[in-house]
């Protein structure tokens, strides 16, 4: 009977991040790699509350104010939420 490994990984090499990533320069010396994050146009529209995104920022701000003041959670809203949740799972 022969027993073989489940993978063909035979040798691992350390990643050379500094060669692949941009590096910051501090006093003319290379520092740690610099990370970069790019947001899509859709993400920018959502974060800015763009009218074309479908988010009504006025309503969002109203709800945030209600939550902050403690007026948002009412017995009626809780009952409606529980009812919808039971409809979903039932």
C-alpha positions as CSV (number, residue, x, y, z in Angstrom):
1,X,0.0,0.0,0.0
2,X,1.3,3.4,-0.9
3,X,0.3,6.6,1.0
4,X,0.7,9.8,-1.0
5,X,0.3,13.4,0.0
6,X,-3.0,15.2,-0.9
7,X,-1.2,18.2,-2.3
8,X,1.7,18.8,-4.6
9,X,3.2,21.6,-2.6
10,X,6.8,20.7,-2.3
11,X,8.6,23.9,-1.5
12,X,7.4,27.2,-0.1
13,X,9.0,30.6,-0.8
14,X,8.7,33.7,1.2
15,X,6.8,36.5,-0.4
16,X,8.8,39.5,-1.4
17,X,6.2,42.2,-0.7
18,X,8.6,45.1,-1.0
19,X,9.3,44.2,-4.6
20,X,5.6,44.0,-5.5
21,X,4.2,46.9,-3.4
22,X,5.0,50.6,-3.5
23,X,7.1,51.6,-0.6
24,X,7.1,54.9,1.3
25,X,10.4,56.8,1.5
26,X,11.4,58.2,4.9
27,X,14.5,60.4,4.8
28,X,15.6,58.8,1.5
29,X,15.3,55.3,3.0
30,X,12.6,52.8,2.0
31,X,10.1,52.1,4.7
32,X,7.3,49.5,5.0
33,X,5.1,48.8,2.0
34,X,2.2,51.2,1.4
35,X,-1.3,49.8,1.2
36,X,-3.8,51.4,-1.2
37,X,-7.5,51.1,-1.3
38,X,-9.7,52.2,-4.2
39,X,-13.4,52.7,-4.0
40,X,-15.8,52.2,-6.9
41,X,-18.0,55.0,-8.2
42,X,-21.0,53.1,-6.7
43,X,-19.4,53.2,-3.2
44,X,-18.7,56.9,-3.6
45,X,-22.3,57.5,-4.6
46,X,-23.6,55.6,-1.6
47,X,-21.3,57.3,0.9
48,X,-22.3,60.7,-0.5
49,X,-26.0,60.0,-0.5
50,X,-26.2,60.7,-4.3
51,X,-29.8,61.1,-5.5
52,X,-29.2,58.4,-8.2
53,X,-28.3,55.8,-5.5
54,X,-31.8,55.3,-4.3
55,X,-31.0,56.2,-0.7
56,X,-33.1,58.9,0.8
57,X,-30.6,60.6,3.1
58,X,-33.4,62.8,4.6
59,X,-35.2,59.7,5.8
60,X,-32.0,58.1,6.9
61,X,-31.2,61.1,9.0
62,X,-34.7,61.2,10.5
63,X,-34.4,57.5,11.5
64,X,-30.9,58.1,13.0
65,X,-32.3,61.0,15.1
66,X,-35.2,58.8,16.3
67,X,-32.8,56.0,17.3
68,X,-30.5,58.4,19.1
69,X,-33.4,59.9,21.1
70,X,-34.8,56.5,21.9
71,X,-38.1,57.1,20.1
72,X,-37.5,54.6,17.3
73,X,-38.2,51.4,19.1
74,X,-41.9,51.2,19.8
75,X,-44.0,48.2,20.7
76,X,-45.9,48.4,17.4
77,X,-42.6,48.4,15.4
78,X,-41.3,45.5,17.4
79,X,-44.5,43.5,16.9
80,X,-44.4,44.2,13.1
81,X,-40.7,43.1,12.9
82,X,-41.4,39.9,14.8
83,X,-44.4,39.2,12.6
84,X,-42.3,39.7,9.4
85,X,-39.5,37.5,10.8
86,X,-41.9,34.7,11.7
87,X,-43.5,34.9,8.2
88,X,-40.0,34.6,6.7
89,X,-39.0,31.5,8.7
90,X,-42.5,29.9,8.9
